[in-house]
Amino acid sequence: MTLDTLDTPAALLDRPRMENNIARMQERMNALGVRFRPHVKTSKSIDVVQAQIEAGAQGITVSTLKEAEAFFAAGVTDILYAVGIAPGKLARALALRRKGCDLKLLVDNAVTAKAVAEFGQQHGETFEVYIEVDTDGHRSGLAPEHDALIEVGRVLQDNGARVGGVMTHAGASYALNTPVSLAACAEQERAGCVRAAERLRGAGVPCKVVSVGSTPTALSARTLEGVTEVRAGVYVFFDLVMHNVGVCALNDIALSVLTTVIGHQPEKGWAIVDAGWMAMSRDRGTSNQETDFGYGLPCSLDGTPLPDFVMTGANQEHGILSVVQTSGSDAASPTDIEARLPIGTKLRILPIHACATAAQFPEYHALSAEGEVTVWSRFYGW
């Protein structure tokens, strides 16, 4: 199997780029003296996660119990389920722990904390639970100084669960794009999570783990004093949002969608490809950033970006590549688009959000440095 013979659309994974991304992050975590627990929701692939573990990762982070079940079946035992647990899922969590999975759960309120602890008591299981901390107002969690933080810790402790640590995610970092602002966000994340842990310990609630993480802050933190582990996920592939944030170059992006030119609308300056939103996803994460890449950035088959084209539109199975004018580029014109991108031309489209694009496919076609293509499975579901 080669790129020339591969059917399209296909999720193409550039292995040398991926391996460089893995090494870069792991080396940085080693230098900062923290344990690295990658978030595997981006790849949902045992082959990818094996490469991360071989590089030095210790444990994994998941976003679904389906991921936890699949990776545990593949031999990974140290797993943090980093989404607030729904009480109705506790039976599945219990089943994993009884099989030998060191599964940690997450809560951010006293109601769920009590449900977890009491379910454990009823079934003779001491769940290890992390408390989610909100350090930037981005999503879930309790502010470091919130009284409910101590309440949740005591509810867990007094009802038979074990507080394993605190966890936060600096999702607000995705809206930044300078080294100074990213470093400040990383410090805010670090300081807030460390403060939450200190408050719990001061209240008599043990709190061993201080877990922080996002790809931008992991790559921008100047110190991680008081932090025990870092989580990051999209770094393994990177994407155009991360490029705009400023933490990767275009040639670091390891995931792309292989597509074929199937038609033209020359009067509009369009080339039509067979990768629509069913392949690229509906994610438009760069629309609020300085550079908007539409639904993706076209590249030649060797991975070289075509700076005068952008995927500006996507129907279910049709993608629209439009001519754009960029500073310093030898821009195409609507009249020569048929010559530039003849029907049958294969291209790679770099994704806006790697997690969303990867989720459209049941498998990756992993491309080696020698041009060999190997199928790596991934999985769906919750």
JOKA-V224389 format. One record per residue. N is the residue number from 1. RES is the residue in one small letter. PHI is phi in whole degrees, -180 to 180 (* if undefined). Layout:
{{N & RES & PHI} {N & RES & PHI}}
This chain:
{{1 & m & *} {2 & t & -132} {3 & l & -63} {4 & d & -68} {5 & t & -101} {6 & l & -71} {7 & d & -71} {8 & t & -123} {9 & p & -78} {10 & a & -145} {11 & a & -84} {12 & l & -102} {13 & l & -117} {14 & d & -80} {15 & r & -64} {16 & p & -59} {17 & r & -65} {18 & m & -60} {19 & e & -64} {20 & n & -66} {21 & n & -63} {22 & i & -62} {23 & a & -64} {24 & r & -60} {25 & m & -67} {26 & q & -63} {27 & e & -63} {28 & r & -68} {29 & m & -64} {30 & n & -61} {31 & a & -67} {32 & l & -84} {33 & g & 75} {34 & v & -125} {35 & r & -72} {36 & f & -115} {37 & r & -119} {38 & p & -64} {39 & h & -88} {40 & v & -96} {41 & k & -65} {42 & t & -66} {43 & s & -91} {44 & k & 47} {45 & s & -136} {46 & i & -64} {47 & d & -63} {48 & v & -67} {49 & v & -65} {50 & q & -61} {51 & a & -65} {52 & q & -68} {53 & i & -67} {54 & e & -62} {55 & a & -80} {56 & g & 129} {57 & a & -62} {58 & q & -124} {59 & g & 81} {60 & i & -136} {61 & t & -113} {62 & v & -126} {63 & s & -112} {64 & t & -142} {65 & l & -70} {66 & k & -60} {67 & e & -62} {68 & a & -59} {69 & e & -65} {70 & a & -68} {71 & f & -74} {72 & f & -66} {73 & a & -62} {74 & a & -89} {75 & g & 110} {76 & v & -89} {77 & t & -109} {78 & d & -92} {79 & i & -133} {80 & l & -105} {81 & y & -90} {82 & a & -95} {83 & v & -132} {84 & g & -50} {85 & i & -72} {86 & a & -83} {87 & p & -52} {88 & g & -68} {89 & k & -98} {90 & l & -65} {91 & a & -64} {92 & r & -68} {93 & a & -63} {94 & l & -62} {95 & a & -61} {96 & l & -64} {97 & r & -64} {98 & r & -71} {99 & k & -84} {100 & g & 111} {101 & c & -80} {102 & d & -85} {103 & l & -89} {104 & k & -104} {105 & l & -107} {106 & l & -132} {107 & v & -138} {108 & d & -142} {109 & n & -155} {110 & a & -70} {111 & v & -63} {112 & t & -68} {113 & a & -57} {114 & k & -67} {115 & a & -62} {116 & v & -64} {117 & a & -64} {118 & e & -69} {119 & f & -62} {120 & g & -62} {121 & q & -60} {122 & q & -64} {123 & h & -115} {124 & g & 66} {125 & e & -126} {126 & t & -99} {127 & f & -73} {128 & e & -92} {129 & v & -127} {130 & y & -99} {131 & i & -104} {132 & e & -81} {133 & v & -112} {134 & d & -102} {135 & t & -107} {136 & d & -147} {137 & g & 69} {138 & h & -78} {139 & r & -154} {140 & s & -91} {141 & g & 110} {142 & l & -110} {143 & a & -62} {144 & p & -55} {145 & e & -98} {146 & h & -72} {147 & d & -60} {148 & a & -65} {149 & l & -59} {150 & i & -68} {151 & e & -59} {152 & v & -63} {153 & g & -60} {154 & r & -72} {155 & v & -59} {156 & l & -62} {157 & q & -64} {158 & d & -78} {159 & n & -115} {160 & g & 98} {161 & a & -94} {162 & r & -118} {163 & v & -78} {164 & g & -85} {165 & g & 169} {166 & v & -121} {167 & m & -142} {168 & t & -139} {169 & h & -137} {170 & a & -85} {171 & g & -65} {172 & a & -65} {173 & s & -64} {174 & y & -67} {175 & a & -92} {176 & l & -103} {177 & n & -157} {178 & t & -130} {179 & p & -58} {180 & v & -66} {181 & s & -67} {182 & l & -68} {183 & a & -65} {184 & a & -65} {185 & c & -65} {186 & a & -62} {187 & e & -69} {188 & q & -61} {189 & e & -62} {190 & r & -60} {191 & a & -63} {192 & g & -66} {193 & c & -71} {194 & v & -63} {195 & r & -63} {196 & a & -61} {197 & a & -64} {198 & e & -64} {199 & r & -66} {200 & l & -63} {201 & r & -61} {202 & g & -64} {203 & a & -91} {204 & g & 85} {205 & v & -104} {206 & p & -57} {207 & c & -149} {208 & k & -77} {209 & v & -99} {210 & v & -121} {211 & s & -114} {212 & v & -124} {213 & g & 161} {214 & s & -161} {215 & t & -59} {216 & p & -62} {217 & t & -75} {218 & a & -60} {219 & l & -88} {220 & s & -120} {221 & a & -63} {222 & r & -94} {223 & t & -150} {224 & l & -129} {225 & e & -59} {226 & g & 88} {227 & v & -91} {228 & t & -105} {229 & e & -150} {230 & v & -123} {231 & r & -121} {232 & a & -157} {233 & g & -128} {234 & v & -70} {235 & y & -55} {236 & v & -64} {237 & f & -112} {238 & f & 60} {239 & d & -166} {240 & l & -74} {241 & v & -63} {242 & m & -65} {243 & h & -62} {244 & n & -68} {245 & v & -65} {246 & g & 106} {247 & v & -105} {248 & c & -154} {249 & a & -90} {250 & l & -60} {251 & n & -82} {252 & d & -92} {253 & i & -72} {254 & a & -90} {255 & l & -101} {256 & s & -148} {257 & v & -110} {258 & l & -78} {259 & t & -142} {260 & t & -124} {261 & v & -71} {262 & i & -118} {263 & g & 180} {264 & h & -141} {265 & q & -129} {266 & p & -61} {267 & e & -68} {268 & k & -101} {269 & g & 73} {270 & w & -111} {271 & a & -115} {272 & i & -104} {273 & v & -121} {274 & d & -93} {275 & a & -119} {276 & g & -101} {277 & w & -74} {278 & m & -67} {279 & a & -99} {280 & m & -89} {281 & s & 87} {282 & r & -89} {283 & d & -62} {284 & r & -122} {285 & g & -64} {286 & t & -90} {287 & s & -66} {288 & n & -103} {289 & q & -101} {290 & e & -61} {291 & t & -114} {292 & d & -99} {293 & f & -98} {294 & g & 61} {295 & y & -103} {296 & g & 156} {297 & l & -108} {298 & p & -69} {299 & c & -134} {300 & s & -69} {301 & l & -64} {302 & d & -86} {303 & g & 95} {304 & t & -80} {305 & p & -62} {306 & l & -101} {307 & p & -67} {308 & d & -100} {309 & f & -132} {310 & v & -140} {311 & m & -80} {312 & t & -90} {313 & g & -144} {314 & a & -150} {315 & n & -98} {316 & q & -58} {317 & e & -124} {318 & h & -121} {319 & g & -110} {320 & i & -112} {321 & l & -98} {322 & s & -115} {323 & v & -74} {324 & v & -128} {325 & q & -95} {326 & t & -124} {327 & s & -61} {328 & g & 81} {329 & s & -94} {330 & d & -84} {331 & a & -67} {332 & a & -73} {333 & s & -120} {334 & p & -55} {335 & t & -78} {336 & d & -112} {337 & i & -66} {338 & e & -68} {339 & a & -76} {340 & r & -70} {341 & l & -130} {342 & p & -61} {343 & i & -57} {344 & g & 97} {345 & t & -64} {346 & k & -97} {347 & l & -133} {348 & r & -109} {349 & i & -113} {350 & l & -74} {351 & p & -84} {352 & i & -69} {353 & h & -130} {354 & a & -58} {355 & c & -61} {356 & a & -71} {357 & t & -68} {358 & a & -58} {359 & a & -65} {360 & q & -82} {361 & f & -122} {362 & p & -85} {363 & e & -160} {364 & y & -106} {365 & h & -107} {366 & a & -82} {367 & l & -103} {368 & s & -82} {369 & a & -62} {370 & e & -87} {371 & g & 91} {372 & e & -81} {373 & v & -113} {374 & t & -125} {375 & v & -86} {376 & w & -116} {377 & s & -78} {378 & r & -139} {379 & f & -134} {380 & y & -112} {381 & g & 97} {382 & w & -120}}
